[in-house]
Amino acid sequence: MVNEIRVSPEAEAELDEIWLFVARSSGSIDIANRVTDGITARFGLLSRYPAAGRIREDLGPEIRTFVADAYLIVYSLGDANVVTVLHIAGAGRDVFPLVQ
């Protein structure tokens, strides 16, 4: 079953910030596009396999995380057949403050 993917405004903004950071630090729009495309490609995987991520009860009920290269996708399975991407953060970042 394929689930609907919803991306929160916060996650959209974080994805834009990641793109800007990579474009500036690498000096390449192509690299920035590849990085953000790699992250958003994981959304398709999560729509097909929503339970693929790690359960994070410390972050709240039904919240999971999924690694996308050097980034962490924080998402929830709250509604039936809907995966909501809440945040996208660097994999080493403490995501607890993001969801509180």
Secondary structure, DSSP 8 states (H G I E B T S, - for coil): ---EEEE-HHHHHHHHHHHHHHHHHHS-HHHHHHHHHHHHHHHHHHHH-GGGSEE-TTT-TTEEEEEETTEEEEEE--STTEEEEEEEEETTS--HHHH-
